[in-house]
Structure formats: C-alpha cells, structure tokens
Amino acid sequence: MLPSTLSIKVTDILNQEKSLKRTTSAERVNDVYSNVMGRYFLFGEAFNFGKMNAKNNRNAQDAIMQMMF
C-alpha cells in the first residue's frame, strides 16, 4: 500500500466574505455588491511514490547525479 496524506481545507468557515462597498456623499449613498466565492471545503489526498522502494529510489538518485556531473 502506498503512503498517503489526507487533507481538508476550509475557507470562510463563518461565511463572513461579503462584497459590499458603500460610498457616501452629501447628495447620495451608493452601495455596490459584487459576486464573490463564499464558503467552500476542499478535500485532498496525496500519494508519496518516492518511498515505495528505498533501494531503487537511491539508485535513481545516484544515476541522476552521475548524469549531472
């Protein structure tokens, strides 16, 4: 079995991302509303293929180093 890492990212968990800009002057009040991306959840899983076979991994690293120098 491959080593893996699970992750969860939550953005704007309290739903406080509001897009309202208010401009006031002596004559008027101007409110501008914009569409924004609100609350979302992101789930992920990452696999680490580098630790499947340490001996083969080391041989590959040695071969790359020999090609560089």
CHARMM-style PDB file with segment names, atoms N, HN, CA, C and O in Angstrom:
ATOM      1  N   MET     1       0.832  -1.174   0.000  1.00  0.00      PROA
ATOM      2  CA  MET     1       0.000   0.000   0.000  1.00  0.00      PROA
ATOM      3  C   MET     1       0.879   1.240   0.000  1.00  0.00      PROA
ATOM      4  O   MET     1       1.888   1.287   0.704  1.00  0.00      PROA
ATOM      5  N   LEU     2       0.502   2.251  -0.788  1.00  0.00      PROA
ATOM      6  HN  LEU     2      -0.318   2.213  -1.360  1.00  0.00      PROA
ATOM      7  CA  LEU     2       1.272   3.487  -0.890  1.00  0.00      PROA
ATOM      8  C   LEU     2       1.025   4.379   0.322  1.00  0.00      PROA
ATOM      9  O   LEU     2      -0.098   4.459   0.819  1.00  0.00      PROA
ATOM     10  N   PRO     3       2.080   5.054   0.799  1.00  0.00      PROA
ATOM     11  CA  PRO     3       1.858   6.030   1.859  1.00  0.00      PROA
ATOM     12  C   PRO     3       1.087   7.218   1.303  1.00  0.00      PROA
ATOM     13  O   PRO     3       1.420   7.721   0.229  1.00  0.00      PROA
ATOM     14  N   SER     4       0.078   7.667   2.006  1.00  0.00      PROA
ATOM     15  HN  SER     4      -0.192   7.259   2.878  1.00  0.00      PROA
ATOM     16  CA  SER     4      -0.717   8.790   1.519  1.00  0.00      PROA
ATOM     17  C   SER     4      -1.020   9.750   2.664  1.00  0.00      PROA
ATOM     18  O   SER     4      -0.919   9.396   3.839  1.00  0.00      PROA
ATOM     19  N   THR     5      -1.392  10.967   2.295  1.00  0.00      PROA
ATOM     20  HN  THR     5      -1.474  11.255   1.341  1.00  0.00      PROA
ATOM     21  CA  THR     5      -1.737  12.009   3.240  1.00  0.00      PROA
ATOM     22  C   THR     5      -3.102  12.568   2.864  1.00  0.00      PROA
ATOM     23  O   THR     5      -3.332  12.921   1.707  1.00  0.00      PROA
ATOM     24  N   LEU     6      -3.998  12.649   3.822  1.00  0.00      PROA
ATOM     25  HN  LEU     6      -3.812  12.363   4.762  1.00  0.00      PROA
ATOM     26  CA  LEU     6      -5.310  13.247   3.608  1.00  0.00      PROA
ATOM     27  C   LEU     6      -5.286  14.679   4.116  1.00  0.00      PROA
ATOM     28  O   LEU     6      -4.633  14.973   5.118  1.00  0.00      PROA
ATOM     29  N   SER     7      -5.995  15.573   3.433  1.00  0.00      PROA
ATOM     30  HN  SER     7      -6.525  15.334   2.619  1.00  0.00      PROA
ATOM     31  CA  SER     7      -6.043  16.961   3.875  1.00  0.00      PROA
ATOM     32  C   SER     7      -7.440  17.530   3.673  1.00  0.00      PROA
ATOM     33  O   SER     7      -8.181  17.107   2.786  1.00  0.00      PROA
ATOM     34  N   ILE     8      -7.776  18.481   4.502  1.00  0.00      PROA
ATOM     35  HN  ILE     8      -7.174  18.825   5.222  1.00  0.00      PROA
ATOM     36  CA  ILE     8      -9.038  19.212   4.411  1.00  0.00      PROA
ATOM     37  C   ILE     8      -8.710  20.693   4.555  1.00  0.00      PROA
ATOM     38  O   ILE     8      -7.982  21.090   5.465  1.00  0.00      PROA
ATOM     39  N   LYS     9      -9.251  21.507   3.655  1.00  0.00      PROA
ATOM     40  HN  LYS     9      -9.842  21.186   2.916  1.00  0.00      PROA
ATOM     41  CA  LYS     9      -9.069  22.948   3.730  1.00  0.00      PROA
ATOM     42  C   LYS     9     -10.450  23.587   3.715  1.00  0.00      PROA
ATOM     43  O   LYS     9     -11.271  23.293   2.846  1.00  0.00      PROA
ATOM     44  N   VAL    10     -10.698  24.461   4.679  1.00  0.00      PROA
ATOM     45  HN  VAL    10     -10.031  24.700   5.384  1.00  0.00      PROA
ATOM     46  CA  VAL    10     -11.974  25.162   4.774  1.00  0.00      PROA
ATOM     47  C   VAL    10     -11.689  26.652   4.662  1.00  0.00      PROA
ATOM     48  O   VAL    10     -10.838  27.183   5.376  1.00  0.00      PROA
ATOM     49  N   THR    11     -12.399  27.321   3.767  1.00  0.00      PROA
ATOM     50  HN  THR    11     -13.089  26.889   3.187  1.00  0.00      PROA
ATOM     51  CA  THR    11     -12.218  28.752   3.588  1.00  0.00      PROA
ATOM     52  C   THR    11     -13.510  29.473   3.933  1.00  0.00      PROA
ATOM     53  O   THR    11     -14.591  29.037   3.539  1.00  0.00      PROA
ATOM     54  N   ASP    12     -13.404  30.562   4.658  1.00  0.00      PROA
ATOM     55  HN  ASP    12     -12.526  30.916   4.978  1.00  0.00      PROA
ATOM     56  CA  ASP    12     -14.530  31.391   5.066  1.00  0.00      PROA
ATOM     57  C   ASP    12     -15.550  30.575   5.843  1.00  0.00      PROA
ATOM     58  O   ASP    12     -16.733  30.562   5.503  1.00  0.00      PROA
ATOM     59  N   ILE    13     -15.095  29.900   6.879  1.00  0.00      PROA
ATOM     60  HN  ILE    13     -14.134  29.911   7.155  1.00  0.00      PROA
ATOM     61  CA  ILE    13     -15.949  28.976   7.626  1.00  0.00      PROA
ATOM     62  C   ILE    13     -17.116  29.696   8.305  1.00  0.00      PROA
ATOM     63  O   ILE    13     -18.166  29.088   8.513  1.00  0.00      PROA
ATOM     64  N   LEU    14     -16.961  30.965   8.653  1.00  0.00      PROA
ATOM     65  HN  LEU    14     -16.108  31.459   8.485  1.00  0.00      PROA
ATOM     66  CA  LEU    14     -18.038  31.717   9.292  1.00  0.00      PROA
ATOM     67  C   LEU    14     -18.878  32.505   8.280  1.00  0.00      PROA
ATOM     68  O   LEU    14     -19.755  33.277   8.668  1.00  0.00      PROA
ATOM     69  N   ASN    15     -18.612  32.312   7.004  1.00  0.00      PROA
ATOM     70  HN  ASN    15     -17.900  31.685   6.689  1.00  0.00      PROA
ATOM     71  CA  ASN    15     -19.354  32.969   5.921  1.00  0.00      PROA
ATOM     72  C   ASN    15     -19.338  34.486   6.086  1.00  0.00      PROA
ATOM     73  O   ASN    15     -20.378  35.137   6.001  1.00  0.00      PROA
ATOM     74  N   GLN    16     -18.155  35.041   6.323  1.00  0.00      PROA
ATOM     75  HN  GLN    16     -17.309  34.512   6.393  1.00  0.00      PROA
ATOM     76  CA  GLN    16     -18.016  36.472   6.532  1.00  0.00      PROA
ATOM     77  C   GLN    16     -17.533  37.202   5.287  1.00  0.00      PROA
ATOM     78  O   GLN    16     -17.379  38.423   5.320  1.00  0.00      PROA
ATOM     79  N   GLU    17     -17.294  36.501   4.209  1.00  0.00      PROA
ATOM     80  HN  GLU    17     -17.419  35.509   4.183  1.00  0.00      PROA
ATOM     81  CA  GLU    17     -16.829  37.143   2.978  1.00  0.00      PROA
ATOM     82  C   GLU    17     -18.017  37.837   2.313  1.00  0.00      PROA
ATOM     83  O   GLU    17     -18.816  37.211   1.616  1.00  0.00      PROA
ATOM     84  N   LYS    18     -18.109  39.105   2.541  1.00  0.00      PROA
ATOM     85  HN  LYS    18     -17.460  39.614   3.107  1.00  0.00      PROA
ATOM     86  CA  LYS    18     -19.172  39.908   1.943  1.00  0.00      PROA
ATOM     87  C   LYS    18     -18.525  40.907   1.000  1.00  0.00      PROA
ATOM     88  O   LYS    18     -17.442  41.424   1.274  1.00  0.00      PROA
ATOM     89  N   SER    19     -19.182  41.167  -0.086  1.00  0.00      PROA
ATOM     90  HN  SER    19     -20.062  40.747  -0.308  1.00  0.00      PROA
ATOM     91  CA  SER    19     -18.637  42.115  -1.042  1.00  0.00      PROA
ATOM     92  C   SER    19     -19.601  43.292  -1.181  1.00  0.00      PROA
ATOM     93  O   SER    19     -20.419  43.345  -2.099  1.00  0.00      PROA
ATOM     94  N   LEU    20     -19.484  44.199  -0.276  1.00  0.00      PROA
ATOM     95  HN  LEU    20     -18.819  44.155   0.470  1.00  0.00      PROA
ATOM     96  CA  LEU    20     -20.298  45.410  -0.282  1.00  0.00      PROA
ATOM     97  C   LEU    20     -19.367  46.596  -0.119  1.00  0.00      PROA
ATOM     98  O   LEU    20     -18.573  46.658   0.820  1.00  0.00      PROA
ATOM     99  N   LYS    21     -19.477  47.535  -1.046  1.00  0.00      PROA
ATOM    100  HN  LYS    21     -20.122  47.485  -1.808  1.00  0.00      PROA
ATOM    101  CA  LYS    21     -18.690  48.755  -0.946  1.00  0.00      PROA
ATOM    102  C   LYS    21     -19.672  49.923  -0.905  1.00  0.00      PROA
ATOM    103  O   LYS    21     -20.460  50.109  -1.832  1.00  0.00      PROA
ATOM    104  N   ARG    22     -19.623  50.693   0.152  1.00  0.00      PROA
ATOM    105  HN  ARG    22     -18.983  50.542   0.905  1.00  0.00      PROA
ATOM    106  CA  ARG    22     -20.547  51.816   0.313  1.00  0.00      PROA
ATOM    107  C   ARG    22     -19.774  53.120   0.183  1.00  0.00      PROA
ATOM    108  O   ARG    22     -18.753  53.329   0.839  1.00  0.00      PROA
ATOM    109  N   THR    23     -20.285  53.987  -0.676  1.00  0.00      PROA
ATOM    110  HN  THR    23     -21.114  53.817  -1.209  1.00  0.00      PROA
ATOM    111  CA  THR    23     -19.715  55.316  -0.865  1.00  0.00      PROA
ATOM    112  C   THR    23     -20.797  56.332  -0.509  1.00  0.00      PROA
ATOM    113  O   THR    23     -21.914  56.264  -1.023  1.00  0.00      PROA
ATOM    114  N   THR    24     -20.470  57.249   0.349  1.00  0.00      PROA
ATOM    115  HN  THR    24     -19.563  57.305   0.766  1.00  0.00      PROA
ATOM    116  CA  THR    24     -21.454  58.254   0.750  1.00  0.00      PROA
ATOM    117  C   THR    24     -20.957  59.643   0.402  1.00  0.00      PROA
ATOM    118  O   THR    24     -19.759  59.926   0.430  1.00  0.00      PROA
ATOM    119  N   SER    25     -21.894  60.485   0.078  1.00  0.00      PROA
ATOM    120  HN  SER    25     -22.867  60.255   0.055  1.00  0.00      PROA
ATOM    121  CA  SER    25     -21.608  61.900  -0.154  1.00  0.00      PROA
ATOM    122  C   SER    25     -22.792  62.694   0.386  1.00  0.00      PROA
ATOM    123  O   SER    25     -23.736  62.116   0.925  1.00  0.00      PROA
ATOM    124  N   ALA    26     -22.746  63.996   0.247  1.00  0.00      PROA
ATOM    125  HN  ALA    26     -21.979  64.466  -0.191  1.00  0.00      PROA
ATOM    126  CA  ALA    26     -23.825  64.834   0.762  1.00  0.00      PROA
ATOM    127  C   ALA    26     -25.133  64.589   0.013  1.00  0.00      PROA
ATOM    128  O   ALA    26     -26.214  64.742   0.580  1.00  0.00      PROA
ATOM    129  N   GLU    27     -25.031  64.206  -1.276  1.00  0.00      PROA
ATOM    130  HN  GLU    27     -24.153  64.082  -1.737  1.00  0.00      PROA
ATOM    131  CA  GLU    27     -26.230  64.048  -2.089  1.00  0.00      PROA
ATOM    132  C   GLU    27     -26.786  62.623  -2.117  1.00  0.00      PROA
ATOM    133  O   GLU    27     -27.991  62.434  -2.281  1.00  0.00      PROA
ATOM    134  N   ARG    28     -25.921  61.625  -1.957  1.00  0.00      PROA
ATOM    135  HN  ARG    28     -24.942  61.779  -1.823  1.00  0.00      PROA
ATOM    136  CA  ARG    28     -26.404  60.252  -2.149  1.00  0.00      PROA
ATOM    137  C   ARG    28     -25.552  59.236  -1.391  1.00  0.00      PROA
ATOM    138  O   ARG    28     -24.464  59.536  -0.899  1.00  0.00      PROA
ATOM    139  N   VAL    29     -26.096  58.020  -1.319  1.00  0.00      PROA
ATOM    140  HN  VAL    29     -26.980  57.776  -1.719  1.00  0.00      PROA
ATOM    141  CA  VAL    29     -25.389  56.863  -0.784  1.00  0.00      PROA
ATOM    142  C   VAL    29     -25.356  55.815  -1.886  1.00  0.00      PROA
ATOM    143  O   VAL    29     -26.398  55.446  -2.428  1.00  0.00      PROA
ATOM    144  N   ASN    30     -24.171  55.339  -2.217  1.00  0.00      PROA
ATOM    145  HN  ASN    30     -23.325  55.639  -1.777  1.00  0.00      PROA
ATOM    146  CA  ASN    30     -24.010  54.378  -3.310  1.00  0.00      PROA
ATOM    147  C   ASN    30     -23.504  53.052  -2.739  1.00  0.00      PROA
ATOM    148  O   ASN    30     -22.428  53.001  -2.144  1.00  0.00      PROA
ATOM    149  N   ASP    31     -24.284  51.976  -2.922  1.00  0.00      PROA
ATOM    150  HN  ASP    31     -25.159  52.018  -3.406  1.00  0.00      PROA
ATOM    151  CA  ASP    31     -23.890  50.633  -2.491  1.00  0.00      PROA
ATOM    152  C   ASP    31     -23.588  49.788  -3.715  1.00  0.00      PROA
ATOM    153  O   ASP    31     -24.389  49.727  -4.648  1.00  0.00      PROA
ATOM    154  N   VAL    32     -22.430  49.134  -3.712  1.00  0.00      PROA
ATOM    155  HN  VAL    32     -21.779  49.184  -2.954  1.00  0.00      PROA
ATOM    156  CA  VAL    32     -22.036  48.261  -4.820  1.00  0.00      PROA
ATOM    157  C   VAL    32     -21.837  46.853  -4.255  1.00  0.00      PROA
ATOM    158  O   VAL    32     -21.012  46.648  -3.365  1.00  0.00      PROA
ATOM    159  N   TYR    33     -22.594  45.887  -4.772  1.00  0.00      PROA
ATOM    160  HN  TYR    33     -23.264  46.053  -5.495  1.00  0.00      PROA
ATOM    161  CA  TYR    33     -22.486  44.487  -4.392  1.00  0.00      PROA
ATOM    162  C   TYR    33     -21.771  43.733  -5.510  1.00  0.00      PROA
ATOM    163  O   TYR    33     -22.036  43.971  -6.688  1.00  0.00      PROA
ATOM    164  N   SER    34     -20.877  42.837  -5.148  1.00  0.00      PROA
ATOM    165  HN  SER    34     -20.662  42.644  -4.191  1.00  0.00      PROA
ATOM    166  CA  SER    34     -20.160  42.035  -6.144  1.00  0.00      PROA
ATOM    167  C   SER    34     -20.296  40.560  -5.803  1.00  0.00      PROA
ATOM    168  O   SER    34     -20.499  40.189  -4.647  1.00  0.00      PROA
ATOM    169  N   ASN    35     -20.183  39.729  -6.828  1.00  0.00      PROA
ATOM    170  HN  ASN    35     -20.018  40.030  -7.767  1.00  0.00      PROA
ATOM    171  CA  ASN    35     -20.188  38.285  -6.605  1.00  0.00      PROA
ATOM    172  C   ASN    35     -18.813  37.841  -6.139  1.00  0.00      PROA
ATOM    173  O   ASN    35     -17.803  38.165  -6.763  1.00  0.00      PROA
ATOM    174  N   VAL    36     -18.778  37.106  -5.053  1.00  0.00      PROA
ATOM    175  HN  VAL    36     -19.599  36.842  -4.546  1.00  0.00      PROA
ATOM    176  CA  VAL    36     -17.523  36.558  -4.539  1.00  0.00      PROA
ATOM    177  C   VAL    36     -17.734  35.095  -4.228  1.00  0.00      PROA
ATOM    178  O   VAL    36     -18.859  34.644  -4.012  1.00  0.00      PROA
ATOM    179  N   MET    37     -16.654  34.370  -4.209  1.00  0.00      PROA
ATOM    180  HN  MET    37     -15.740  34.736  -4.384  1.00  0.00      PROA
ATOM    181  CA  MET    37     -16.721  32.964  -3.838  1.00  0.00      PROA
ATOM    182  C   MET    37     -16.777  32.885  -2.321  1.00  0.00      PROA
ATOM    183  O   MET    37     -15.862  33.343  -1.636  1.00  0.00      PROA
ATOM    184  N   GLY    38     -17.813  32.323  -1.813  1.00  0.00      PROA
ATOM    185  HN  GLY    38     -18.557  31.951  -2.369  1.00  0.00      PROA
ATOM    186  CA  GLY    38     -18.007  32.272  -0.369  1.00  0.00      PROA
ATOM    187  C   GLY    38     -17.363  31.058   0.261  1.00  0.00      PROA
ATOM    188  O   GLY    38     -16.233  30.697  -0.066  1.00  0.00      PROA
ATOM    189  N   ARG    39     -18.073  30.450   1.142  1.00  0.00      PROA
ATOM    190  HN  ARG    39     -18.992  30.744   1.408  1.00  0.00      PROA
ATOM    191  CA  ARG    39     -17.571  29.313   1.903  1.00  0.00      PROA
ATOM    192  C   ARG    39     -17.388  28.097   0.998  1.00  0.00      PROA
ATOM    193  O   ARG    39     -18.255  27.775   0.185  1.00  0.00      PROA
ATOM    194  N   TYR    40     -16.240  27.424   1.153  1.00  0.00      PROA
ATOM    195  HN  TYR    40     -15.535  27.685   1.813  1.00  0.00      PROA
ATOM    196  CA  TYR    40     -16.042  26.172   0.429  1.00  0.00      PROA
ATOM    197  C   TYR    40     -15.111  25.255   1.212  1.00  0.00      PROA
ATOM    198  O   TYR    40     -14.304  25.694   2.030  1.00  0.00      PROA
ATOM    199  N   PHE    41     -15.256  23.969   0.927  1.00  0.00      PROA
ATOM    200  HN  PHE    41     -15.912  23.613   0.262  1.00  0.00      PROA
ATOM    201  CA  PHE    41     -14.445  22.927   1.540  1.00  0.00      PROA
ATOM    202  C   PHE    41     -13.647  22.248   0.443  1.00  0.00      PROA
ATOM    203  O   PHE    41     -14.165  22.016  -0.649  1.00  0.00      PROA
ATOM    204  N   LEU    42     -12.410  21.932   0.719  1.00  0.00      PROA
ATOM    205  HN  LEU    42     -11.989  22.120   1.606  1.00  0.00      PROA
ATOM    206  CA  LEU    42     -11.560  21.266  -0.254  1.00  0.00      PROA
ATOM    207  C   LEU    42     -10.950  20.036   0.417  1.00  0.00      PROA
ATOM    208  O   LEU    42     -10.262  20.139   1.433  1.00  0.00      PROA
ATOM    209  N   PHE    43     -11.213  18.887  -0.167  1.00  0.00      PROA
ATOM    210  HN  PHE    43     -11.772  18.803  -0.992  1.00  0.00      PROA
ATOM    211  CA  PHE    43     -10.672  17.630   0.349  1.00  0.00      PROA
ATOM    212  C   PHE    43      -9.603  17.138  -0.613  1.00  0.00      PROA
ATOM    213  O   PHE    43      -9.764  17.247  -1.828  1.00  0.00      PROA
ATOM    214  N   GLY    44      -8.520  16.600  -0.086  1.00  0.00      PROA
ATOM    215  HN  GLY    44      -8.388  16.511   0.901  1.00  0.00      PROA
ATOM    216  CA  GLY    44      -7.455  16.124  -0.952  1.00  0.00      PROA
ATOM    217  C   GLY    44      -6.765  14.894  -0.390  1.00  0.00      PROA
ATOM    218  O   GLY    44      -6.816  14.604   0.806  1.00  0.00      PROA
ATOM    219  N   GLU    45      -6.120  14.189  -1.299  1.00  0.00      PROA
ATOM    220  HN  GLU    45      -6.078  14.424  -2.270  1.00  0.00      PROA
ATOM    221  CA  GLU    45      -5.309  13.040  -0.913  1.00  0.00      PROA
ATOM    222  C   GLU    45      -4.055  13.071  -1.768  1.00  0.00      PROA
ATOM    223  O   GLU    45      -4.128  13.192  -2.990  1.00  0.00      PROA
ATOM    224  N   ALA    46      -2.916  12.962  -1.124  1.00  0.00      PROA
ATOM    225  HN  ALA    46      -2.856  12.864  -0.130  1.00  0.00      PROA
ATOM    226  CA  ALA    46      -1.632  12.983  -1.823  1.00  0.00      PROA
ATOM    227  C   ALA    46      -0.923  11.659  -1.591  1.00  0.00      PROA
ATOM    228  O   ALA    46      -0.888  11.150  -0.471  1.00  0.00      PROA
ATOM    229  N   PHE    47      -0.360  11.110  -2.651  1.00  0.00      PROA
ATOM    230  HN  PHE    47      -0.388  11.524  -3.561  1.00  0.00      PROA
ATOM    231  CA  PHE    47       0.392   9.864  -2.570  1.00  0.00      PROA
ATOM    232  C   PHE    47       1.871  10.168  -2.656  1.00  0.00      PROA
ATOM    233  O   PHE    47       2.286  11.035  -3.426  1.00  0.00      PROA
ATOM    234  N   ASN    48       2.669   9.466  -1.878  1.00  0.00      PROA
ATOM    235  HN  ASN    48       2.332   8.762  -1.253  1.00  0.00      PROA
ATOM    236  CA  ASN    48       4.113   9.631  -1.902  1.00  0.00      PROA
ATOM    237  C   ASN    48       4.711   8.392  -2.573  1.00  0.00      PROA
ATOM    238  O   ASN    48       4.861   7.341  -1.949  1.00  0.00      PROA
ATOM    239  N   PHE    49       5.049   8.538  -3.864  1.00  0.00      PROA
ATOM    240  HN  PHE    49       4.926   9.391  -4.371  1.00  0.00      PROA
ATOM    241  CA  PHE    49       5.593   7.418  -4.617  1.00  0.00      PROA
ATOM    242  C   PHE    49       7.086   7.224  -4.363  1.00  0.00      PROA
ATOM    243  O   PHE    49       7.648   6.200  -4.752  1.00  0.00      PROA
ATOM    244  N   GLY    50       7.735   8.194  -3.715  1.00  0.00      PROA
ATOM    245  HN  GLY    50       7.278   9.025  -3.399  1.00  0.00      PROA
ATOM    246  CA  GLY    50       9.172   8.130  -3.512  1.00  0.00      PROA
ATOM    247  C   GLY    50       9.614   7.140  -2.448  1.00  0.00      PROA
ATOM    248  O   GLY    50      10.808   6.858  -2.347  1.00  0.00      PROA
ATOM    249  N   LYS    51       8.714   6.611  -1.662  1.00  0.00      PROA
ATOM    250  HN  LYS    51       7.744   6.841  -1.744  1.00  0.00      PROA
ATOM    251  CA  LYS    51       9.106   5.721  -0.588  1.00  0.00      PROA
ATOM    252  C   LYS    51       8.642   4.293  -0.823  1.00  0.00      PROA
ATOM    253  O   LYS    51       8.545   3.514   0.125  1.00  0.00      PROA
ATOM    254  N   MET    52       8.356   3.941  -2.057  1.00  0.00      PROA
ATOM    255  HN  MET    52       8.435   4.574  -2.826  1.00  0.00      PROA
ATOM    256  CA  MET    52       7.897   2.586  -2.340  1.00  0.00      PROA
ATOM    257  C   MET    52       9.033   1.583  -2.167  1.00  0.00      PROA
ATOM    258  O   MET    52       8.848   0.517  -1.580  1.00  0.00      PROA
ATOM    259  N   ASN    53      10.217   1.936  -2.686  1.00  0.00      PROA
ATOM    260  HN  ASN    53      10.367   2.802  -3.163  1.00  0.00      PROA
ATOM    261  CA  ASN    53      11.363   1.041  -2.589  1.00  0.00      PROA
ATOM    262  C   ASN    53      12.600   1.910  -2.419  1.00  0.00      PROA
ATOM    263  O   ASN    53      13.083   2.499  -3.387  1.00  0.00      PROA
ATOM    264  N   ALA    54      13.109   1.994  -1.212  1.00  0.00      PROA
ATOM    265  HN  ALA    54      12.717   1.516  -0.426  1.00  0.00      PROA
ATOM    266  CA  ALA    54      14.201   2.911  -0.894  1.00  0.00      PROA
ATOM    267  C   ALA    54      15.461   2.591  -1.687  1.00  0.00      PROA
ATOM    268  O   ALA    54      16.174   3.514  -2.083  1.00  0.00      PROA
ATOM    269  N   LYS    55      15.763   1.319  -1.935  1.00  0.00      PROA
ATOM    270  HN  LYS    55      15.185   0.569  -1.613  1.00  0.00      PROA
ATOM    271  CA  LYS    55      16.978   0.954  -2.661  1.00  0.00      PROA
ATOM    272  C   LYS    55      16.906   1.429  -4.113  1.00  0.00      PROA
ATOM    273  O   LYS    55      17.862   2.019  -4.616  1.00  0.00      PROA
ATOM    274  N   ASN    56      15.790   1.179  -4.785  1.00  0.00      PROA
ATOM    275  HN  ASN    56      15.013   0.700  -4.376  1.00  0.00      PROA
ATOM    276  CA  ASN    56      15.632   1.645  -6.164  1.00  0.00      PROA
ATOM    277  C   ASN    56      15.612   3.159  -6.237  1.00  0.00      PROA
ATOM    278  O   ASN    56      16.133   3.741  -7.188  1.00  0.00      PROA
ATOM    279  N   ASN    57      15.025   3.797  -5.256  1.00  0.00      PROA
ATOM    280  HN  ASN    57      14.602   3.324  -4.483  1.00  0.00      PROA
ATOM    281  CA  ASN    57      14.981   5.251  -5.222  1.00  0.00      PROA
ATOM    282  C   ASN    57      16.396   5.809  -5.117  1.00  0.00      PROA
ATOM    283  O   ASN    57      16.730   6.774  -5.805  1.00  0.00      PROA
ATOM    284  N   ARG    58      17.223   5.222  -4.274  1.00  0.00      PROA
ATOM    285  HN  ARG    58      16.952   4.438  -3.716  1.00  0.00      PROA
ATOM    286  CA  ARG    58      18.610   5.681  -4.114  1.00  0.00      PROA
ATOM    287  C   ARG    58      19.397   5.458  -5.401  1.00  0.00      PROA
ATOM    288  O   ARG    58      20.202   6.309  -5.779  1.00  0.00      PROA
ATOM    289  N   ASN    59      19.183   4.337  -6.079  1.00  0.00      PROA
ATOM    290  HN  ASN    59      18.529   3.646  -5.772  1.00  0.00      PROA
ATOM    291  CA  ASN    59      19.861   4.075  -7.350  1.00  0.00      PROA
ATOM    292  C   ASN    59      19.474   5.112  -8.396  1.00  0.00      PROA
ATOM    293  O   ASN    59      20.324   5.558  -9.166  1.00  0.00      PROA
ATOM    294  N   ALA    60      18.213   5.498  -8.433  1.00  0.00      PROA
ATOM    295  HN  ALA    60      17.522   5.136  -7.808  1.00  0.00      PROA
ATOM    296  CA  ALA    60      17.759   6.507  -9.388  1.00  0.00      PROA
ATOM    297  C   ALA    60      18.393   7.859  -9.076  1.00  0.00      PROA
ATOM    298  O   ALA    60      18.804   8.574  -9.991  1.00  0.00      PROA
ATOM    299  N   GLN    61      18.477   8.213  -7.811  1.00  0.00      PROA
ATOM    300  HN  GLN    61      18.144   7.633  -7.068  1.00  0.00      PROA
ATOM    301  CA  GLN    61      19.117   9.473  -7.434  1.00  0.00      PROA
ATOM    302  C   GLN    61      20.593   9.483  -7.816  1.00  0.00      PROA
ATOM    303  O   GLN    61      21.101  10.491  -8.307  1.00  0.00      PROA
ATOM    304  N   ASP    62      21.282   8.368  -7.593  1.00  0.00      PROA
ATOM    305  HN  ASP    62      20.869   7.549  -7.194  1.00  0.00      PROA
ATOM    306  CA  ASP    62      22.695   8.263  -7.965  1.00  0.00      PROA
ATOM    307  C   ASP    62      22.873   8.404  -9.460  1.00  0.00      PROA
ATOM    308  O   ASP    62      23.813   9.062  -9.906  1.00  0.00      PROA
ATOM    309  N   ALA    63      21.989   7.800 -10.253  1.00  0.00      PROA
ATOM    310  HN  ALA    63      21.226   7.265  -9.892  1.00  0.00      PROA
ATOM    311  CA  ALA    63      22.082   7.896 -11.719  1.00  0.00      PROA
ATOM    312  C   ALA    63      21.873   9.337 -12.175  1.00  0.00      PROA
ATOM    313  O   ALA    63      22.562   9.801 -13.084  1.00  0.00      PROA
ATOM    314  N   ILE    64      20.955  10.034 -11.573  1.00  0.00      PROA
ATOM    315  HN  ILE    64      20.395   9.657 -10.835  1.00  0.00      PROA
ATOM    316  CA  ILE    64      20.729  11.440 -11.936  1.00  0.00      PROA
ATOM    317  C   ILE    64      21.936  12.289 -11.589  1.00  0.00      PROA
ATOM    318  O   ILE    64      22.329  13.155 -12.371  1.00  0.00      PROA
ATOM    319  N   MET    65      22.528  12.054 -10.435  1.00  0.00      PROA
ATOM    320  HN  MET    65      22.209  11.351  -9.800  1.00  0.00      PROA
ATOM    321  CA  MET    65      23.702  12.826 -10.042  1.00  0.00      PROA
ATOM    322  C   MET    65      24.879  12.563 -10.966  1.00  0.00      PROA
ATOM    323  O   MET    65      25.647  13.479 -11.260  1.00  0.00      PROA
ATOM    324  N   GLN    66      25.036  11.312 -11.435  1.00  0.00      PROA
ATOM    325  HN  GLN    66      24.412  10.568 -11.196  1.00  0.00      PROA
ATOM    326  CA  GLN    66      26.125  10.994 -12.358  1.00  0.00      PROA
ATOM    327  C   GLN    66      25.912  11.670 -13.704  1.00  0.00      PROA
ATOM    328  O   GLN    66      26.883  12.073 -14.345  1.00  0.00      PROA
ATOM    329  N   MET    67      24.678  11.804 -14.145  1.00  0.00      PROA
ATOM    330  HN  MET    67      23.889  11.477 -13.625  1.00  0.00      PROA
ATOM    331  CA  MET    67      24.414  12.479 -15.411  1.00  0.00      PROA
ATOM    332  C   MET    67      24.703  13.970 -15.315  1.00  0.00      PROA
ATOM    333  O   MET    67      25.111  14.586 -16.300  1.00  0.00      PROA
ATOM    334  N   MET    68      24.495  14.564 -14.129  1.00  0.00      PROA
ATOM    335  HN  MET    68      24.164  14.064 -13.328  1.00  0.00      PROA
ATOM    336  CA  MET    68      24.699  15.997 -13.956  1.00  0.00      PROA
ATOM    337  C   MET    68      26.173  16.359 -13.907  1.00  0.00      PROA
ATOM    338  O   MET    68      26.554  17.438 -14.359  1.00  0.00      PROA
ATOM    339  N   PHE    69      27.017  15.471 -13.363  1.00  0.00      PROA
ATOM    340  HN  PHE    69      26.707  14.594 -12.996  1.00  0.00      PROA
ATOM    341  CA  PHE    69      28.434  15.821 -13.181  1.00  0.00      PROA
ATOM    342  C   PHE    69      29.325  14.946 -14.003  1.00  0.00      PROA
ATOM    343  OT1 PHE    69      30.546  15.103 -13.970  1.00  0.00      PROA
TER     344      PHE     69
END
